[in-house]
């Protein structure tokens, strides 16, 4: 099995920064796209950013220019640098990955989530 563990969430003032990390472990053959989703109370879980193995990134319009996603394939880790944070960024942030535990067994994986709270 594969586990994703997020870290780096917390409380920050508007305009501040946080860096989230997500480390994958377990019976990993390969991880393909990795990304970050977020879910605010009463709202659906939405994609924030995603990144391919070769570093091609995609961002939600609401975070473009403020957030940067990156990854370290050797460490099976994905990061989200969040700058110029706004109160509307407040949510539980979830790490996600598509991958294989063998050449033939494809699955996707979710982390447990980490709370990000931005005060005004």
C-alpha positions as CSV (number, residue, x, y, z in Angstrom):
1,X,0.0,0.0,0.0
2,X,0.9,3.7,-0.4
3,X,0.6,6.3,2.2
4,X,0.7,10.1,1.7
5,X,1.5,12.3,4.7
6,X,1.1,16.0,4.5
7,X,2.8,18.6,6.7
8,X,3.3,22.3,6.9
9,X,-0.2,23.6,7.5
10,X,-1.0,26.1,10.2
11,X,-2.2,29.6,11.0
12,X,-0.9,32.6,9.0
13,X,-1.9,36.2,8.5
14,X,-3.2,37.4,5.2
15,X,-0.3,38.2,2.9
16,X,1.9,35.5,4.6
17,X,3.4,32.3,3.3
18,X,3.3,28.6,4.1
19,X,5.0,25.6,2.5
20,X,3.2,22.3,2.4
21,X,5.0,19.0,2.0
22,X,3.6,15.6,1.1
23,X,5.8,12.5,1.3
24,X,4.7,9.2,-0.2
25,X,5.8,5.9,1.2
26,X,5.0,2.2,1.0
27,X,5.0,-0.2,-1.9
28,X,5.6,2.4,-4.7
29,X,6.5,1.3,-8.2
30,X,6.1,4.8,-9.7
31,X,4.1,7.9,-9.0
32,X,2.7,9.9,-12.0
33,X,0.8,13.1,-11.5
34,X,0.9,14.5,-7.9
35,X,-1.2,17.4,-6.8
36,X,-2.9,19.4,-4.1
37,X,-6.6,19.8,-3.5
38,X,-8.5,21.8,-0.9
39,X,-11.8,21.8,0.7
40,X,-13.4,24.6,2.7
41,X,-16.4,24.0,5.0
42,X,-19.6,23.4,3.1
43,X,-17.8,23.3,-0.3
44,X,-16.5,20.6,-2.6
45,X,-13.0,19.5,-2.9
46,X,-11.2,21.3,-5.7
47,X,-7.9,21.0,-7.4
48,X,-5.4,23.6,-6.4
49,X,-2.3,22.5,-8.4
50,X,-0.9,19.4,-10.1
51,X,2.5,18.5,-11.5
52,X,3.8,15.7,-13.8
53,X,7.0,13.7,-13.2
54,X,8.9,16.0,-15.6
55,X,7.7,19.2,-13.9
56,X,4.8,20.4,-16.0
57,X,2.5,22.2,-13.6
58,X,-1.1,23.3,-13.7
59,X,-2.9,25.7,-11.3
60,X,-6.3,26.8,-10.5
61,X,-7.0,30.3,-11.7
62,X,-7.5,31.5,-8.1
63,X,-3.9,30.7,-7.1
64,X,-1.9,31.4,-10.2
65,X,1.0,33.7,-9.5
66,X,0.8,33.1,-5.8
67,X,1.3,29.3,-5.4
68,X,4.1,27.1,-6.7
69,X,4.0,23.4,-6.9
70,X,7.2,21.3,-7.1
71,X,8.3,17.7,-6.6
72,X,11.3,15.6,-5.8
73,X,10.8,12.3,-7.6
74,X,13.7,10.6,-5.8
75,X,12.0,11.4,-2.5
76,X,8.4,10.8,-3.7
77,X,7.6,14.1,-2.3
78,X,5.5,17.0,-3.6
79,X,5.5,20.6,-2.2
80,X,3.2,23.6,-2.4
81,X,4.7,27.0,-1.7
82,X,1.9,29.3,-0.9
83,X,2.6,33.1,-0.9
84,X,0.4,36.1,-0.6
85,X,-2.2,34.1,1.2
86,X,-5.8,35.3,1.4
87,X,-8.6,34.4,3.8
88,X,-10.3,32.6,1.0
89,X,-7.4,30.2,0.9
90,X,-8.5,28.8,4.2
91,X,-9.3,25.1,3.8
92,X,-8.1,21.6,4.5
93,X,-5.4,20.8,1.9
94,X,-5.1,17.3,0.6
95,X,-2.3,15.7,-1.2
96,X,-3.1,13.4,-4.1
97,X,-1.1,11.0,-6.3
98,X,-1.7,8.7,-9.3
99,X,0.6,5.8,-9.3
100,X,1.4,2.1,-9.5
101,X,2.3,-0.4,-6.8
102,X,3.4,-2.8,-9.6
103,X,3.7,-2.3,-13.4
104,X,0.1,-3.6,-13.7
105,X,-1.7,-2.2,-10.6
106,X,-2.8,1.4,-11.0
107,X,-4.5,3.3,-8.2
108,X,-4.8,6.8,-6.7
109,X,-4.0,7.9,-3.2
110,X,-5.0,10.6,-0.8
111,X,-3.4,12.1,2.2
112,X,-5.2,12.8,5.5
113,X,-5.3,16.5,5.0
114,X,-3.6,19.5,6.7
115,X,-5.5,22.6,7.9
116,X,-4.5,26.0,6.5
117,X,-6.1,29.0,8.1
118,X,-5.5,32.5,6.9
119,X,-6.6,35.3,9.2
120,X,-7.6,38.8,7.9
